[in-house]
Amino acid sequence: SVCAQEVMGTSRSLIKFHELQQRSILGVGTFGRVKLVKHNATGVTYALKCMRKGQIIALKQTEHVMNEKNILAMCKHPFLLTLAGVYQDREELYMLLELALGGELFSLLRDRIKFNEPTGRFYAANVCAAF
């Protein structure tokens, strides 16, 4: 939305919401969609997580969403997505994230049900390294 505002302590962000151009939809989740966006000034692409406020409240996930934002804002690690900005308008909350094509570990587990041992060791080692 054109009138989105920066929120939740991220005013240090150099990326303004109105500078983002939507390219495509990357995925759909419980609260909304994840869009591929391009920063007009730099040409850098990001993932914009768009979450409907009403859905977050209805499912009593406000604390969960705030925790996600706070953890991403605090953590700087190669195995965690970088939070580039947080915005809101009347209807939605937006998290601007580093683009990581390939999906989430949770989705890989859900789709494959289990990993073979070498793959499981690889992901387990990476999760431990992130902590």
N, CA, C and O of each residue as an XYZ file, in Angstrom:
524
protein
N       0.842     -1.189      0.000
C       0.000      0.000      0.000
C       0.879      1.241      0.000
O       1.927      1.268      0.645
N       0.461      2.239     -0.705
C       1.237      3.467     -0.850
C       1.431      4.165      0.482
O       2.449      4.825      0.688
N       0.473      4.034      1.390
C       0.556      4.773      2.647
C       1.151      3.946      3.779
O       0.954      4.291      4.944
N       1.865      2.877      3.482
C       2.484      2.075      4.527
C       3.522      2.904      5.269
O       4.212      3.736      4.680
N       3.617      2.666      6.550
C       4.552      3.387      7.402
C       5.545      2.398      8.006
O       5.230      1.226      8.212
N       6.746      2.893      8.283
C       7.726      2.073      8.982
C       7.273      1.923     10.425
O       6.750      2.865     11.020
N       7.475      0.740     10.985
C       6.998      0.470     12.336
C       8.001     -0.331     13.133
O       9.026     -0.781     12.620
N       7.680     -0.494     14.385
C       8.354     -1.402     15.297
C       9.856     -1.181     15.370
O      10.621     -2.145     15.334
N      10.284      0.045     15.470
C      11.688      0.326     15.714
C      12.608      0.105     14.544
O      13.794     -0.157     14.745
N      12.112      0.198     13.332
C      12.974     -0.027     12.178
C      13.162      1.238     11.361
O      13.458      1.165     10.168
N      12.997      2.387     11.979
C      13.125      3.633     11.225
C      14.543      3.834     10.696
O      14.772      4.693      9.845
N      15.497      3.044     11.195
C      16.870      3.140     10.693
C      16.986      2.577      9.273
O      18.000      2.764      8.601
N      15.935      1.889      8.831
C      15.939      1.313      7.492
C      16.099      2.397      6.447
O      15.445      3.438      6.509
N      16.967      2.148      5.493
C      17.166      3.089      4.402
C      16.199      2.832      3.258
O      16.098      3.637      2.332
N      15.498      1.726      3.317
C      14.568      1.363      2.251
C      13.172      1.830      2.632
O      12.619      1.414      3.651
N      12.619      2.686      1.813
C      11.268      3.187      2.042
C      10.280      2.293      1.300
O      10.561      1.803      0.206
N       9.129      2.094      1.913
C       8.128      1.195      1.352
C       7.731      1.595     -0.070
O       7.574      0.737     -0.939
N       7.572      2.875     -0.298
C       7.133      3.336     -1.625
C       8.195      3.127     -2.710
O       7.905      3.277     -3.897
N       9.425      2.780     -2.305
C      10.498      2.520     -3.269
C      10.523      1.066     -3.753
O      11.379      0.691     -4.555
N       9.592      0.259     -3.269
C       9.561     -1.156     -3.627
C       8.565     -1.400     -4.753
O       7.446     -0.888     -4.740
N       8.993     -2.187     -5.718
C       8.135     -2.520     -6.852
C       7.874     -4.025     -6.841
O       8.809     -4.825     -6.860
N       6.591     -4.403     -6.810
C       6.233     -5.817     -6.794
C       6.540     -6.465     -8.132
O       6.248     -5.911     -9.192
N       7.141     -7.658     -8.063
C       7.473     -8.417     -9.267
C       6.559     -9.632     -9.431
O       5.988     -9.843    -10.500
N       6.423    -10.428     -8.371
C       5.605    -11.640     -8.448
C       5.286    -12.132     -7.041
O       5.769    -11.581     -6.052
N       4.472    -13.169     -6.970
C       4.145    -13.811     -5.698
C       5.079    -15.013     -5.535
O       5.172    -15.866     -6.418
N       5.768    -15.066     -4.392
C       6.659    -16.194     -4.114
C       5.931    -17.331     -3.413
O       6.255    -18.503     -3.604
N       4.939    -16.970     -2.595
C       4.228    -17.997     -1.848
C       3.052    -17.420     -1.093
O       2.882    -16.205     -0.992
N       2.244    -18.326     -0.563
C       1.068    -17.949      0.210
C       1.134    -18.685      1.532
O       1.438    -19.877      1.576
N       0.845    -17.959      2.627
C       0.871    -18.555      3.948
C      -0.412    -18.296      4.709
O      -1.397    -17.820      4.145
N      -0.393    -18.610      5.984
C      -1.563    -18.473      6.840
C      -2.056    -17.044      6.923
O      -3.263    -16.803      6.905
N      -1.138    -16.089      7.014
C      -1.513    -14.690      7.236
C      -1.556    -13.859      5.968
O      -2.062    -12.737      5.991
N      -1.043    -14.372      4.870
C      -1.008    -13.564      3.655
C      -0.067    -14.149      2.624
O       0.017    -15.365      2.453
N       0.637    -13.265      1.941
C       1.506    -13.668      0.836
C       2.928    -13.175      1.039
O       3.188    -12.238      1.793
N       3.839    -13.840      0.340
C       5.217    -13.370      0.256
C       5.435    -12.971     -1.197
O       5.244    -13.768     -2.116
N       5.841    -11.715     -1.384
C       6.005    -11.176     -2.731
C       7.477    -10.928     -3.033
O       8.251    -10.543     -2.156
N       7.842    -11.151     -4.266
C       9.158    -10.761     -4.755
C       9.064     -9.285     -5.111
O       8.236     -8.889     -5.931
N       9.917     -8.472     -4.492
C       9.912     -7.034     -4.764
C      11.315     -6.578     -5.134
O      12.307     -7.219     -4.787
N      11.375     -5.474     -5.835
C      12.655     -4.892     -6.247
C      12.735     -3.482     -5.691
O      11.787     -2.705     -5.801
N      13.883     -3.157     -5.087
C      14.121     -1.799     -4.604
C      14.513     -0.948     -5.805
O      15.538     -1.190     -6.443
N      13.692      0.044     -6.103
C      13.894      0.849     -7.313
C      15.266      1.519     -7.371
O      15.884      1.569     -8.434
N      15.742      2.027     -6.252
C      16.989      2.798     -6.247
C      18.227      1.939     -6.479
O      19.182      2.384     -7.115
N      18.216      0.699     -5.961
C      19.417     -0.138     -6.032
C      19.285     -1.323     -6.978
O      20.291     -1.886     -7.410
N      18.058     -1.705     -7.302
C      17.832     -2.886     -8.122
C      17.903     -4.194     -7.354
O      17.765     -5.264     -7.946
N      18.117     -4.125     -6.045
C      18.208     -5.326     -5.215
C      16.807     -5.917     -5.034
O      15.840     -5.187     -4.817
N      16.710     -7.248     -5.126
C      15.430     -7.914     -4.913
C      15.342     -8.447     -3.487
O      16.339     -8.857     -2.892
N      14.135     -8.429     -2.962
C      13.836     -8.867     -1.602
C      12.564     -9.699     -1.615
O      11.844     -9.752     -2.612
N      12.304    -10.348     -0.486
C      11.021    -10.992     -0.234
C      10.246    -10.080      0.713
O      10.764     -9.694      1.761
N       9.025     -9.738      0.358
C       8.172     -8.905      1.202
C       7.064     -9.780      1.757
O       6.162    -10.198      1.032
N       7.143    -10.051      3.055
C       6.138    -10.864      3.729
C       4.986     -9.948      4.114
O       5.163     -9.035      4.920
N       3.812    -10.182      3.545
C       2.629     -9.345      3.749
C       1.639    -10.123      4.606
O       1.122    -11.155      4.181
N       1.374     -9.627      5.819
C       0.527    -10.357      6.762
C      -0.703     -9.535      7.114
O      -0.589     -8.375      7.512
N      -1.875    -10.135      6.969
C      -3.129     -9.466      7.291
C      -3.294     -9.362      8.805
O      -3.278    -10.371      9.509
N      -3.451     -8.141      9.296
C      -3.586     -7.912     10.735
C      -4.774     -8.670     11.315
O      -4.670     -9.276     12.381
N      -5.901     -8.633     10.611
C      -7.103     -9.313     11.098
C      -6.896    -10.799     11.293
O      -7.394    -11.378     12.259
N      -6.173    -11.416     10.390
C      -5.897    -12.851     10.479
C      -4.959    -13.151     11.647
O      -5.143    -14.141     12.355
N      -3.964    -12.306     11.845
C      -3.032    -12.479     12.967
C      -3.788    -12.413     14.283
O      -3.580    -13.243     15.169
N      -4.661    -11.430     14.410
C      -5.438    -11.252     15.639
C      -6.421    -12.401     15.827
O      -6.540    -12.940     16.927
N      -7.127    -12.779     14.765
C      -8.121    -13.854     14.853
C      -7.497    -15.172     15.301
O      -8.122    -15.941     16.031
N      -6.284    -15.429     14.871
C      -5.595    -16.667     15.231
C      -4.745    -16.522     16.494
O      -4.018    -17.440     16.872
N      -4.847    -15.356     17.141
C      -4.120    -15.082     18.390
C      -2.618    -15.305     18.227
O      -1.978    -15.968     19.043
N      -2.072    -14.733     17.152
C      -0.659    -14.900     16.835
C       0.133    -13.600     16.924
O       1.246    -13.517     16.406
N      -0.432    -12.586     17.576
C       0.242    -11.291     17.672
C       1.611    -11.428     18.326
O       2.601    -10.902     17.818
N       1.666    -12.128     19.443
C       2.944    -12.294     20.148
C       3.941    -13.061     19.280
O       5.125    -12.725     19.252
N       3.474    -14.075     18.582
C       4.341    -14.866     17.704
C       4.951    -13.989     16.603
O       6.149    -14.074     16.333
N       4.135    -13.159     15.979
C       4.618    -12.284     14.906
C       5.610    -11.260     15.458
O       6.632    -10.985     14.830
N       5.311    -10.699     16.623
C       6.234     -9.736     17.242
C       7.555    -10.411     17.600
O       8.621     -9.824     17.412
N       7.491    -11.636     18.112
C       8.718    -12.368     18.433
C       9.540    -12.639     17.179
O      10.763    -12.500     17.191
N       8.872    -13.025     16.103
C       9.575    -13.255     14.838
C      10.308    -11.998     14.397
O      11.479    -12.053     14.022
N       9.623    -10.873     14.442
C      10.231     -9.596     14.047
C      11.412     -9.257     14.945
O      12.472     -8.864     14.456
N      11.239     -9.405     16.256
C      12.306     -9.058     17.201
C      13.528     -9.955     17.035
O      14.660     -9.475     17.087
N      13.310    -11.237     16.837
C      14.427    -12.168     16.647
C      15.176    -11.840     15.363
O      16.406    -11.778     15.359
N      14.442    -11.629     14.274
C      15.100    -11.294     13.009
C      15.853     -9.970     13.099
O      16.919     -9.819     12.502
N      15.304     -9.013     13.843
C      15.963     -7.711     13.984
C      17.246     -7.816     14.804
O      18.201     -7.082     14.551
N      17.280     -8.719     15.784
C      18.434     -8.851     16.671
C      19.539     -9.718     16.083
O      20.720     -9.453     16.309
N      19.174    -10.738     15.340
C      20.138    -11.741     14.891
C      20.786    -11.353     13.570
O      20.113    -10.961     12.617
N      22.072    -11.470     13.539
C      22.839    -11.291     12.309
C      23.673    -12.551     12.132
O      24.703    -12.716     12.785
N      23.232    -13.434     11.256
C      23.913    -14.708     11.054
C      23.692    -15.153      9.612
O      22.610    -14.948      9.063
N      24.705    -15.761      8.992
C      24.553    -16.171      7.590
C      23.437    -17.186      7.352
O      22.961    -17.317      6.224
N      23.010    -17.908      8.394
C      21.967    -18.914      8.224
C      20.577    -18.378      8.532
O      19.597    -19.118      8.446
N      20.479    -17.113      8.887
C      19.177    -16.489      9.158
C      18.957    -15.353      8.174
O      19.893    -14.641      7.810
N      17.733    -15.192      7.755
C      17.409    -14.101      6.838
C      17.635    -12.757      7.503
O      17.381    -12.597      8.697
N      18.106    -11.801      6.741
C      18.292    -10.439      7.233
C      16.988     -9.673      7.069
O      16.376     -9.685      6.001
N      16.574     -9.010      8.137
C      15.381     -8.170      8.108
C      15.803     -6.787      7.640
O      16.563     -6.100      8.323
N      15.310     -6.379      6.477
C      15.711     -5.102      5.885
C      14.763     -3.965      6.232
O      15.128     -2.798      6.090
N      13.557     -4.278      6.681
C      12.596     -3.237      7.033
C      11.286     -3.839      7.489
O      10.953     -4.970      7.135
N      10.548     -3.082      8.273
C       9.218     -3.487      8.735
C       8.297     -2.302      8.543
O       8.645     -1.175      8.894
N       7.131     -2.552      7.991
C       6.187     -1.491      7.649
C       4.777     -1.949      8.004
O       4.545     -3.130      8.261
N       3.835     -1.002      8.017
C       2.436     -1.356      8.206
C       1.535     -0.337      7.538
O       1.919      0.809      7.305
N       0.329     -0.784      7.236
C      -0.748      0.118      6.853
C      -1.983     -0.330      7.646
O      -1.852     -1.118      8.582
N      -3.144      0.144      7.299
C      -4.344     -0.185      8.080
C      -4.646     -1.676      8.085
O      -5.136     -2.204      9.083
N      -4.364     -2.348      7.002
C      -4.766     -3.743      6.834
C      -3.665     -4.768      7.093
O      -3.939     -5.888      7.525
N      -2.418     -4.377      6.826
C      -1.360     -5.377      6.831
C      -0.084     -4.919      7.532
O       0.190     -3.727      7.671
N       0.687     -5.924      7.971
C       2.064     -5.742      8.427
C       2.956     -6.303      7.327
O       2.596     -7.264      6.646
N       4.123     -5.690      7.164
C       5.048     -6.108      6.115
C       6.440     -6.285      6.710
O       6.921     -5.424      7.446
N       7.084     -7.406      6.386
C       8.485     -7.622      6.738
C       9.266     -7.745      5.438
O       8.993     -8.622      4.618
N      10.233     -6.865      5.259
C      11.098     -6.900      4.083
C      12.321     -7.733      4.439
O      13.098     -7.369      5.321
N      12.482     -8.848      3.745
C      13.515     -9.820      4.081
C      14.471    -10.050      2.921
O      14.111     -9.925      1.750
N      15.693    -10.387      3.285
C      16.666    -10.840      2.300
C      16.033    -11.970      1.493
O      15.332    -12.814      2.051
N      16.271    -11.989      0.216
C      15.700    -13.017     -0.649
C      16.542    -14.285     -0.567
O      17.748    -14.256     -0.807
N      15.900    -15.388     -0.228
C      16.569    -16.688     -0.168
C      15.695    -17.686     -0.910
O      14.771    -18.263     -0.337
N      15.985    -17.883     -2.165
C      15.202    -18.822     -2.962
C      15.522    -20.242     -2.522
O      16.661    -20.544     -2.165
N      14.542    -21.093     -2.546
C      14.750    -22.476     -2.137
C      13.839    -22.883     -1.002
O      13.699    -24.073     -0.722
N      13.219    -21.925     -0.344
C      12.237    -22.254      0.678
C      12.806    -22.354      2.077
O      13.978    -22.075      2.330
N      11.925    -22.763      2.975
C      12.262    -22.877      4.391
C      12.556    -24.331      4.738
O      12.077    -25.249      4.072
N      13.346    -24.531      5.784
C      13.637    -25.875      6.260
C      12.344    -26.589      6.641
O      12.179    -27.773      6.348
N      11.427    -25.875      7.292
C      10.146    -26.466      7.682
C       9.418    -27.039      6.464
O       8.875    -28.142      6.522
N       9.411    -26.290      5.373
C       8.723    -26.745      4.156
C       9.402    -27.974      3.562
O       8.731    -28.889      3.083
N      10.729    -27.993      3.595
C      11.450    -29.171      3.100
C      11.098    -30.411      3.914
O      10.870    -31.487      3.360
N      11.055    -30.247      5.238
C      10.697    -31.372      6.102
C       9.265    -31.823      5.852
O       8.990    -33.021      5.775
N       8.355    -30.866      5.727
C       6.947    -31.187      5.493
C       6.778    -31.945      4.174
O       6.029    -32.919      4.104
N       7.468    -31.497      3.143
C       7.306    -32.099      1.824
C       7.996    -33.461      1.700
O       7.489    -34.358      1.028
N       9.139    -33.607      2.342
C       9.901    -34.858      2.209
C       9.598    -35.849      3.327
O       9.903    -37.034      3.192
N       9.016    -35.399      4.405
C       8.700    -36.179      5.597
C       9.961    -36.569      6.360
O       9.994    -36.448      7.584
N      10.987    -37.031      5.674
C      12.256    -37.321      6.342
C      13.396    -37.132      5.354
O      13.207    -37.169      4.138
N      14.595    -36.927      5.917
C      15.803    -36.789      5.114
C      16.629    -38.056      5.258
O      16.516    -38.768      6.256
N      17.464    -38.338      4.257
C      18.434    -39.409      4.444
C      19.479    -38.902      5.441
O      19.508    -37.714      5.760
N      20.324    -39.790      5.925
C      21.246    -39.417      7.003
C      22.207    -38.288      6.636
O      22.347    -37.359      7.432
N      22.874    -38.307      5.487
C      23.778    -37.190      5.163
C      23.050    -35.840      5.081
O      23.569    -34.823      5.540
N      21.864    -35.840      4.502
C      21.098    -34.593      4.406
C      20.662    -34.135      5.790
O      20.736    -32.948      6.105
N      20.212    -35.067      6.610
C      19.824    -34.740      7.984
C      20.985    -34.175      8.785
O      20.812    -33.215      9.536
N      22.159    -34.758      8.632
C      23.352    -34.247      9.328
C      23.694    -32.827      8.873
O      24.036    -31.965      9.682
N      23.595    -32.604      7.565
C      23.884    -31.275      7.024
C      22.973    -30.220      7.649
O      23.447    -29.200      8.149
N      21.666    -30.470      7.618
C      20.729    -29.483      8.161
C      20.855    -29.357      9.674
O      20.767    -28.249     10.203
N      21.059    -30.466     10.383
C      21.227    -30.402     11.836
C      22.464    -29.578     12.204
O      22.415    -28.775     13.136
N      23.557    -29.769     11.488
C      24.779    -28.999     11.759
C      24.557    -27.515     11.509
O      25.046    -26.676     12.266
N      23.824    -27.190     10.456
C      23.558    -25.783     10.157
C      22.635    -25.141     11.187
O      22.829    -23.982     11.554
N      21.640    -25.878     11.654
C      20.757    -25.354     12.702
C      21.559    -25.117     13.973
O      21.405    -24.073     14.607
N      22.411    -26.062     14.360
C      23.247    -25.890     15.559
C      24.191    -24.704     15.404
O      24.388    -23.940     16.348
N      24.769    -24.547     14.232
C      25.686    -23.424     13.997
C      24.969    -22.085     14.104
O      25.568    -21.090     14.512
N      23.700    -22.055     13.744
C      22.930    -20.806     13.828
C      22.713    -20.384     15.272
O      22.578    -19.194     15.558
N      22.678    -21.359     16.196
C      22.504    -21.026     17.613
C      23.816    -20.585     18.205
O      23.881    -20.261     19.391
